[in-house]
């Protein structure tokens, strides 16, 4: 965990531990709250607007016929 917090890449940690698969290493490493906050701080809000879906008339006719 300390190596991951220090910025050592996950795959390097797996190699140092001698793990053949990354999933084995993942069992031992979990992100703490500070790491999660740091990752979220790097994200940007998407420039998308959400609208309501309007099904086409053909789909509505099909569904009503069921």
C-alpha positions, 0 to 999 in steps of 0.5 A, spaced: 500 500 500 505 504 501 508 503 494 502 505 491 501 511 495 508 513 493 506 513 486 509 506 484 505 503 478 501 497 480 504 493 475 511 494 478 508 492 485 506 486 482 512 484 479 516 485 485 511 481 489 512 475 484 505 475 482 504 472 475 497 475 475 495 482 476 489 480 480 493 476 485 496 483 487 489 486 487 487 482 493 492 485 497 492 493 495 486 497 496 485 504 495 484 508 501 480 515 502 486 520 500 487 516 494 480 516 492 479 523 493 486 525 489 483 521 483 476 524 483 480 531 484 483 530 477 476 528 473 473 534 470 465 534 469 463 532 462 460 537 458 453 533 456 446 535 457 441 529 459 435 529 456 429 525 456 429 519 451 423 519 446 421 513 443 420 513 436 413 511 434 414 505 431 417 502 437 411 505 441 406 501 436 410 495 437 410 495 445 403 497 445 401 491 440 405 486 445 
